[in-house]
Amino acid sequence: IGKHAFYGCTVLRAIDVASANPNYSSVGGVLFDKGQTVILQYPGGRLGAYRLPDGVTTVGNLAFTGCTSLTQITFPESLTTLGESAFSGCTGLTQITFPESLTTIEGGAFGGCTGLPQVILPNSLTAIGYGAFYGCTNLTAIDVASANPHYSSVGGVLFDKGQTAILQYPFGRAGNYTLPDGVTSIGAEAFSRCAGLTEVTLPDSLTTIGNWAFFDCTGLTQVILPNSLTTIGDGAFYGCTGLTQITLPDSLTSIGINAFSDCPNLRFVRFLGNAPSEEYPFFGDIIPFFGDIIVLYLPDATGWSDTFAGLPTTLWLPAIGRPTTAGGLSDGSFGFPVDWAPHRQVTVEACADLTHPDWQTVGTLTLDATGAAQFSDPAAASHPNRLYRLRTP
């Protein structure tokens, strides 16, 4: 019996098998292999809860796919494997309890199960496929039993046991997220389609962002890439429509194909190092349609020309933001924000008259990891007229 043989049969209540069939059998209208260790197809029109018989070891690929009226599933202690897309699209499932016999959850097993708020993975689990909980839009926590030798969780986020790789961020989480120190890699599709994610802070230990890691994170407006990062995978930020600028560290050695494709609001791509190879079209299909993207490079970088990957380039210089007062000029101070490259130094100079300029150093700033700093001039009130400029080292 091929895949999807009865897919979409929404009023199908029973799949029965003639008793002499040497390959298949049925139990209560549910299709199994002959030995009844593998469940192959659950009828799409069944309503309510279902308990798998004792002795079942495997839920076959696609076995419950699209069974939207399934509200609860009880697994036997004999179960070891949940097949690919086994419960995909079971939107009525609101709770799952895994047995301590379970070792494998294959890719997409619970994809699109929008009713699940939380899952707890057992100690026995040894393998989780890509996208096992893909599209579970109300899932806010993936927890792991503490004695599991392969996986762990931190605050409801799934990691490997050593907590050096983040494997899956819950789709239902909204707001900002800070990865723990010590994380070195973001797994493939780890944040894929987490639409509620608005900002992510990456640790200085991070070296790798996997393929499609932030695919379709439409709410993501800011990501600061650390200077430890060496690899950005294929399609890593594909479809991140909220991104307006990105800063690429000089530690990067590889940028995957279409890493920033379909980012229509991306206007500035800022490089912290020398010009990389243009071998990979990592801006992908946005180039023909959004030609106002500008590539910025630092004054001391080499290898840059008037264009890069078909985009115009320009020198990236520090900028003064909208001035602010610190307590007002009555306390003798005046300040303004400075924006430039992370961890760089900027000298602030001042003079009183541009017709006879005598620029004097009034401060030196070291920008933070976001490329920001705040300047304050405590002597501003002593000067009836004062002009400021920034100088790079």
C-alpha positions as CSV (number, residue, x, y, z in Angstrom):
1,I,0.0,0.0,0.0
2,G,1.6,3.3,-1.1
3,K,2.0,6.5,0.7
4,H,-1.2,8.7,1.1
5,A,-3.4,5.9,-0.3
6,F,-6.3,7.2,1.9
7,Y,-5.1,10.7,2.6
8,G,-7.9,13.3,3.0
9,C,-10.6,10.7,3.5
10,T,-12.1,12.8,6.3
11,V,-15.2,10.5,6.9
12,L,-13.2,7.2,6.7
13,R,-13.9,5.4,10.0
14,A,-12.5,1.9,9.4
15,I,-9.8,0.2,7.3
16,D,-10.4,-3.5,7.5
17,V,-8.3,-6.4,6.1
18,A,-9.4,-9.8,5.1
19,S,-8.1,-12.3,7.8
20,A,-6.1,-14.4,5.4
21,N,-4.0,-11.5,4.0
22,P,-0.3,-12.4,4.5
23,N,1.0,-8.8,4.6
24,Y,-1.6,-6.7,6.5
25,S,-4.0,-6.9,9.4
26,S,-6.5,-4.6,11.1
27,V,-7.4,-4.0,14.8
28,G,-10.7,-2.3,15.3
29,G,-10.6,-0.7,11.8
30,V,-7.0,0.5,12.1
31,L,-4.4,-0.8,9.6
32,F,-1.3,-2.7,10.8
33,D,1.4,-4.9,9.4
34,K,0.7,-8.6,9.7
35,G,2.5,-9.0,13.0
36,Q,0.8,-5.9,14.4
37,T,4.0,-4.3,15.5
38,V,3.7,-1.4,13.1
39,I,0.7,0.8,12.8
40,L,0.4,1.9,9.1
41,Q,-2.8,4.0,8.8
42,Y,-5.3,5.5,11.2
43,P,-8.6,6.3,9.6
44,G,-8.9,10.1,9.0
45,G,-12.5,10.3,10.1
46,R,-12.1,8.8,13.5
47,L,-13.0,11.2,16.4
48,G,-11.5,11.5,19.9
49,A,-8.8,9.6,21.7
50,Y,-6.9,6.4,20.6
51,R,-4.8,3.9,22.5
52,L,-2.2,1.9,20.5
53,P,-2.2,-1.8,21.3
54,D,0.5,-3.3,23.5
55,G,3.3,-4.8,21.4
56,V,3.4,-2.0,18.8
57,T,7.0,-0.8,18.3
58,T,6.6,1.6,15.4
59,V,4.2,4.3,14.3
60,G,4.7,4.2,10.5
61,N,5.5,7.2,8.2
62,L,2.4,9.3,7.7
63,A,0.3,6.9,9.8
64,F,-1.8,9.7,11.4
65,T,-1.2,12.5,9.0
66,G,-4.1,14.9,8.7
67,C,-6.2,13.2,11.4
68,T,-7.5,16.6,12.7
69,S,-10.1,15.0,15.0
70,L,-7.6,13.0,16.9
71,T,-7.6,14.6,20.4
72,Q,-5.4,12.2,22.4
73,I,-2.9,9.4,21.7
74,T,-1.7,6.9,24.3
75,F,1.5,5.0,23.5
76,P,2.4,1.5,24.8
77,E,5.6,0.8,26.6
78,S,6.7,-1.3,23.7
79,L,7.0,1.7,21.3
80,T,10.5,2.6,20.0
81,T,9.9,4.7,16.8
82,L,7.7,7.5,15.6
83,G,8.0,7.6,11.8
84,E,8.4,10.5,9.4
85,S,5.4,12.9,9.5
86,A,3.6,10.3,11.6
87,F,1.3,12.9,13.3
88,S,1.7,15.8,10.8
89,G,-1.3,18.1,10.8
90,C,-3.0,16.5,13.8
91,T,-4.3,19.9,14.9
92,G,-6.6,18.4,17.6
93,L,-3.8,16.9,19.7
94,T,-3.3,19.0,22.8
95,Q,-1.1,16.7,24.9
96,I,1.4,13.9,24.3
97,T,3.1,11.6,26.8
98,F,6.0,9.7,25.5
99,P,6.9,6.2,26.9
100,E,10.3,5.5,28.3
101,S,10.8,2.9,25.5
102,L,10.9,5.6,22.8
103,T,14.2,6.0,21.0
104,T,13.5,7.8,17.7
105,I,11.3,10.7,16.6
106,E,11.8,11.1,12.8
107,G,11.6,14.3,10.8
108,G,8.3,16.2,10.8
109,A,6.7,13.7,13.2
110,F,4.5,16.3,14.8
111,G,4.7,19.0,12.1
112,G,1.8,21.4,12.2
113,C,0.3,20.1,15.4
114,T,-0.9,23.5,16.4
115,G,-2.7,22.4,19.5
116,L,0.5,21.3,21.4
117,P,1.6,23.8,24.1
118,Q,4.5,21.6,25.5
119,V,6.3,18.3,25.0
120,I,8.5,16.4,27.4
121,L,11.1,14.1,25.8
122,P,11.9,10.9,27.7
123,N,15.3,9.6,28.9
124,S,15.3,6.9,26.3
125,L,15.2,9.2,23.3
126,T,18.4,8.9,21.2
127,A,17.4,10.6,17.8
128,I,15.2,13.5,16.7
129,G,14.8,14.3,13.0
130,Y,14.7,17.7,11.4
131,G,11.5,19.6,11.9
132,A,10.0,17.1,14.3
133,F,7.8,19.9,15.8
134,Y,7.9,22.2,12.7
135,G,4.9,24.5,12.6
136,C,3.6,23.8,16.1
137,T,2.7,27.5,16.5
138,N,1.4,27.2,20.1
139,L,4.4,25.2,21.3
140,T,6.2,27.2,24.0
141,A,8.4,24.6,25.7
142,I,10.4,21.5,24.6
143,D,11.6,19.9,27.8
144,V,13.9,16.9,28.3
145,A,14.0,14.4,31.1
146,S,17.2,15.2,33.1
147,A,18.8,11.7,32.7
148,N,18.6,11.7,28.9
149,P,22.2,11.1,27.7
150,H,21.8,12.8,24.3
151,Y,19.6,15.9,24.7
152,S,18.9,18.6,27.2
153,S,16.7,21.7,27.6
154,V,17.3,25.2,28.9
155,G,14.2,27.2,29.7
156,G,12.1,25.0,27.4
157,V,14.6,25.2,24.4
158,L,16.1,22.0,23.0
159,F,19.9,21.5,23.0
160,D,22.3,18.7,22.7
161,K,23.5,17.2,25.9
162,G,26.6,19.4,26.2
163,Q,24.5,22.5,25.4
164,T,26.9,23.5,22.6
165,A,24.3,23.2,19.9
166,I,20.7,24.6,19.9
167,L,18.5,22.2,18.1
168,Q,15.0,23.6,18.3
169,Y,13.4,26.8,19.5
170,P,9.7,26.5,20.3
171,F,7.6,27.9,17.5
172,G,5.1,29.5,19.9
173,R,7.7,31.7,21.7
174,A,7.5,35.4,21.1
175,G,9.8,38.3,21.8
176,N,13.6,38.4,22.4
177,Y,15.9,35.5,23.0
178,T,19.5,35.3,24.3
179,L,21.5,32.1,23.5
180,P,23.5,30.8,26.5
181,D,27.3,31.3,26.6
182,G,29.2,28.3,25.3
183,V,26.8,27.6,22.4
184,T,28.9,27.0,19.3
185,S,26.3,26.1,16.6
186,I,22.7,26.8,15.7
187,G,21.3,23.6,14.1
188,A,19.6,23.4,10.7
189,E,16.1,24.9,10.9
190,A,16.5,25.6,14.6
191,F,14.4,28.8,14.5
192,S,12.7,28.2,11.2
193,R,9.4,30.0,10.9
194,C,9.4,31.3,14.5
195,A,7.4,34.3,13.4
196,G,7.1,35.7,17.0
197,L,10.9,36.0,17.5
198,T,11.8,39.7,17.3
199,E,15.5,39.8,18.4
200,V,18.1,37.2,19.0
201,T,21.4,37.8,20.9
202,L,24.2,35.4,19.9
203,P,27.1,34.5,22.2
204,D,30.8,35.1,21.4
205,S,31.3,31.3,21.4
206,L,29.1,30.8,18.3
207,T,30.9,29.6,15.1
208,T,28.1,28.1,12.9
209,I,24.6,29.1,11.8
210,G,23.1,26.1,10.1
211,N,21.1,25.8,6.9
212,W,17.7,27.6,7.0
213,A,18.3,28.3,10.7
214,F,16.1,31.5,10.7
215,F,14.1,30.8,7.6
216,D,10.9,32.9,7.5
217,C,11.4,34.5,10.9
218,T,9.3,37.4,9.7
219,G,9.3,39.2,13.1
220,L,13.1,39.3,13.4
221,T,14.2,42.9,13.3
222,Q,17.7,42.7,14.7
223,V,20.5,40.1,14.9
224,I,24.1,40.8,16.0
225,L,26.6,38.3,14.6
226,P,29.5,37.7,16.9
227,N,33.1,37.9,15.7
228,S,33.6,34.2,16.4
229,L,31.2,33.3,13.6
230,T,32.8,31.4,10.7
231,T,29.9,29.9,8.8
232,I,26.4,31.0,7.7
233,G,24.5,28.2,6.0
234,D,22.3,28.1,2.9
235,G,19.1,30.1,3.3
236,A,20.0,30.9,6.9
237,F,18.0,34.2,7.0
238,Y,15.8,33.6,3.9
239,G,12.5,35.4,4.2
240,C,13.4,37.5,7.3
241,T,11.3,40.4,6.0
242,G,11.9,42.5,9.2
243,L,15.7,42.8,8.7
244,T,16.8,46.3,7.6
245,Q,20.5,45.8,8.1
246,I,23.0,43.1,8.9
247,T,26.6,43.3,10.0
248,L,28.9,40.5,8.9
249,P,32.0,39.9,11.1
250,D,35.5,39.5,9.6
251,S,35.7,36.0,11.1
252,L,33.3,34.7,8.4
253,T,34.8,32.2,6.0
254,S,31.7,30.8,4.4
255,I,28.3,32.3,3.5
256,G,25.8,29.8,2.0
257,I,23.7,30.2,-1.1
258,N,20.7,32.6,-0.7
259,A,21.5,33.2,3.0
260,F,19.7,36.6,2.8
261,S,17.3,36.0,-0.1
262,D,13.7,37.3,0.1
263,C,14.6,40.0,2.6
264,P,12.8,42.9,0.9
265,N,13.5,45.5,3.6
266,L,17.2,44.8,3.8
267,R,18.9,48.1,3.0
268,F,22.4,48.0,4.5
269,V,24.9,45.1,4.6
270,R,27.9,46.1,6.6
271,F,31.2,44.1,6.4
272,L,33.7,44.2,9.3
273,G,36.5,42.7,7.2
274,N,38.1,42.6,3.8
275,A,36.1,41.9,0.7
276,P,35.1,38.2,0.5
277,S,34.8,36.0,-2.6
278,E,31.6,36.6,-4.7
279,E,31.4,32.9,-5.5
280,Y,28.1,32.4,-3.6
281,P,25.0,34.5,-4.5
282,F,24.0,34.9,-0.8
283,F,21.7,37.9,-1.5
284,G,20.0,35.7,-4.1
285,D,16.9,36.9,-5.8
286,I,16.6,40.2,-4.0
287,I,19.3,41.8,-6.2
288,P,17.2,42.4,-9.3
289,F,14.3,43.8,-7.4
290,F,15.8,45.8,-4.6
291,G,18.8,47.6,-6.1
292,D,19.0,50.2,-3.3
293,I,20.8,47.8,-1.0
294,I,24.2,49.3,-0.1
295,V,27.2,47.4,1.0
296,L,29.3,49.2,3.6
297,Y,33.0,48.5,4.3
298,L,35.5,49.9,6.9
299,P,38.3,52.4,6.1
300,D,41.1,49.9,6.8
301,A,39.5,47.0,4.8
302,T,41.0,45.8,1.5
303,G,39.8,44.3,-1.8
304,W,36.7,46.5,-2.1
305,S,35.6,48.1,-5.4
306,D,32.6,50.3,-6.5
307,T,30.4,47.2,-6.5
308,F,30.1,43.9,-4.7
309,A,27.7,41.0,-5.9
310,G,26.1,43.6,-8.2
311,L,25.4,46.0,-5.4
312,P,26.9,49.5,-4.9
313,T,29.5,49.9,-2.1
314,T,30.4,52.8,0.1
315,L,32.8,53.6,3.0
316,W,31.3,52.8,6.4
317,L,32.1,55.7,8.7
318,P,31.0,56.5,12.3
319,A,27.8,58.6,12.6
320,I,26.4,61.0,15.2
321,G,22.9,60.3,16.2
322,R,20.2,62.8,17.4
323,P,21.8,64.8,20.3
324,T,20.5,64.5,23.8
325,T,21.0,66.4,27.0
326,A,22.1,64.6,30.1
327,G,20.2,66.4,32.8
328,G,20.1,69.5,30.7
329,L,22.9,72.0,30.1
330,S,22.4,73.3,33.6
331,D,24.7,70.6,34.9
332,G,27.3,71.5,32.3
333,S,26.9,68.4,30.2
334,F,25.7,67.6,26.7
335,G,25.7,64.3,24.8
336,F,24.8,62.4,21.7
337,P,24.8,58.7,20.5
338,V,27.5,57.3,18.2
339,D,26.9,54.4,15.8
340,W,29.6,52.5,14.0
341,A,31.3,49.1,14.0
342,P,31.3,46.9,17.1
343,H,34.2,47.3,19.5
344,R,35.9,50.0,17.4
345,Q,37.3,53.2,18.9
346,V,36.2,56.7,17.9
347,T,37.8,60.0,18.9
348,V,35.4,63.0,19.4
349,E,36.7,66.4,18.6
350,A,35.2,69.8,19.1
351,C,35.8,73.4,17.9
352,A,34.0,76.7,18.3
353,D,34.3,78.3,14.8
354,L,34.4,76.6,11.4
355,T,35.9,79.7,9.8
356,H,39.0,79.3,11.9
357,P,38.7,75.7,13.1
358,D,40.9,74.5,16.0
359,W,39.7,71.0,16.6
360,Q,40.5,69.7,20.1
361,T,40.0,66.1,21.3
362,V,37.3,66.0,24.0
363,G,36.8,62.3,24.3
364,T,37.5,58.7,23.1
365,L,34.8,56.1,22.9
366,T,34.9,52.3,22.6
367,L,31.7,51.1,20.9
368,D,29.9,48.1,22.4
369,A,28.9,44.8,20.7
370,T,26.0,46.4,18.9
371,G,28.2,49.2,17.5
372,A,26.8,51.8,19.8
373,A,28.2,54.3,22.4
374,Q,27.0,57.4,24.2
375,F,29.2,60.5,24.3
376,S,28.9,63.1,27.1
377,D,30.8,66.5,27.1
378,P,30.9,67.8,30.7
379,A,32.4,71.1,29.6
380,A,29.7,71.9,27.0
381,A,28.0,74.6,29.1
382,S,31.4,76.5,29.3
383,H,31.3,77.1,25.5
384,P,28.6,79.4,24.0
385,N,29.1,77.7,20.7
386,R,30.5,74.2,20.1
387,L,30.7,71.9,17.1
388,Y,31.6,68.2,17.1
389,R,33.1,65.7,14.7
390,L,34.2,62.1,14.8
391,R,37.6,60.8,13.8
392,T,38.5,57.2,13.2
393,P,41.9,55.9,14.4
